[in-house]
Amino acid sequence: MSKKGFAILVLAASLAAIAGWWRFVAGPPAAAPPTDVRVPPPAPVFAARVWAESVDDAIDAVGTLRADESVVIRPEVQGRVKAIHFTEGKPVRAGEVLIELEQDEYRAALAQSLAQQELDQANFARMKAMRERAHVSAQQYDEALSKLKYSNALVERDRVLLQKTVLRAPFDGIVGIREVSVGEYIDKGKALVNLEALDPVKLDFKVPEKYAGTVAKGLALTAEVAAYPGRTFPGAVYAVDPRLEEESRTLRVRARLPNKDQALRPGMFARIHLALGRARRALFVPESALVVKGSSASVFRVVSGKAIATPVGIGARYKGKVEIVQGLDEGDSVVTEGQVKLRDGAPVTVLEAKDNPPAP
């Protein structure tokens, strides 16, 4: 073999050895990507179009009912309860006696002060007569007068304390559950029973800042409470707070509602509707289109066969439909059924599209 042939043979063997070493280091070749990746089919959904309609401009709010007048009866003096003159849950008239305390101690104190007053009156009368004849000094006269004034004050004080052993209703109303029994010794200031005036009742609620120039005294409203489904209670605004709450930028409003049958009770939660007496055009979607998470709401718009998650601002709610104040345009298609498992951008197939709004 010639030198040239031998060199070629050595070179070929070297290249083969290098190639084998490289395959050993690099490992087996990567597998070819699969050619039949399965794409999930479009999700079947139902959809409806955003529509516009004219609605009466109104404010929907929530509030709390309160008694027209409310007080907790508390004694201003201490003593033992002698008698209770009311029945729990029953009406009472203004001035009617509710509770009496034992009066012996207070009557004795008044008798003592009256006796001292009588003595001081007699002493002052003598001093006055002697003063006119210059038989007593001005100082003695002044001291007698001062003692008489002090005695008069003690008598007035003891009369007032005696009167306060009788607790009366300050206004017409319904008495609540009593927290006291006959024979019980009570300190002044103890809560004995609440008294509520229930016809009419007050309704406290708040409205957003944008309605500060709209809500005014005399504005009519209706209220609903959970205790009476389907029943509405009419009323009217009678007071508006002159300032807004800084943190919430809301305005406090108070209304009165007639309550002759006393169906409404203080503390009830009420849903309020205030008609503002003007019409406006609003956009709506079916209530079923909303996806609510916490305090935010969104819908899925159908765009070119895909579901696009779209945040929205909601306004008034009606039966079966919700006003949209931000995020959608009239004619947009929104998913109304089947959105539970949807993700933003997921392909969809619309099984049925509804263009008409739901019946009210």
Phi, psi and omega in degrees: 000137181285164179298324181294317180295321180296320180296320179296320180296317179296319180297318180296319179294321179296316179297320179296321179294319179296318179297319179295319178297321181294319179294326179292317181289316185285340180084181182292153180295146180297145180289147179290140180299145179296147184263351184238059177294129184272116178272126181298143180289159177301142180284133177284131180220161169255148184219162176216157180266146175293130181237162179243146175206160179274131180229154174288126180296131184208166176242129173251129184216174175235151182205186183232135178278143178225154176294150177297321171223140182214135180209149171259122180287122180227139178285147176263357176226161178264160179160181180264138181289122181269318184204149174240123190253010182237162174250130183303136178080005182252157180286151174225160180259156177301133180090349181291139180288128179259311185219141174242139173258159175301137187249355187307311183297320183286326176293322179295318179297320179293320179298320179295315181291328176293321178295317179294323178297318179298318179296316182290328176295317179294318180296319180293322179299318178295315180299322180295317179295318180290328179295322181294335178259010176063031179268349177231157180280164178298325180296316179297321178297313181297322179295319178295319179295318180297318179297322179294316178298320179295318178297319178300319180295320179296319178298315180297318179299313183292328175295316180296315179299321178296318179298327183284356173283351176250116182261125184244158176287126180283344179202167175295139179179190179249129177276148182266211180277126182282150180243032185208156179231157175298135180092349181283138176271127185235148174270160177294142180094353180291136177287122184256314180194150176263150179233127185234131172266118192250002177221106003278183172244157177265152177229114179260132176205174182231148177234153179298160183304326185296344179262008183299328180270359184253317182286127183212166178302134179097350181294127182283152178209166171231152180229149175232144178231153184296334183292338183228076182301135177084352180260135177248146181243117181281155177194189181208147176291134176235351179207139177232129181298138181288348180229157177266155174282125188296319185292315184263348184055044178240159183248129180277132183231147178229134180234166174240141178234127174302145185212054185298323180273002177056034175290326181274138182233148178303140180096348179294145174273133183231142170262130191241140176232120179247115176278126183268357174076028177212153182258152176212161179262132184224155176264144182224153169228157173300145181301330182291347181282341185286138170244109186255128175229108183065237181262003181251154180226150179209169173224166172256114173277143175263112182231116178052044176078011179235151178267118182251116178293126186228114175296143180225154171259133183251148179247237183288148176251137176234177181295112176081358181213158183227136177285136177251121182255352182199139171110341183228160175240156177301135180094346176301144177264127182234145180287131180248344179207134180102008184274357185300317183260008182285150172237156181303126178088000181291141177289142181222156172239122182278117180281325181207132178245129181252128180259343184265142178291155177293150179295141181291000000 
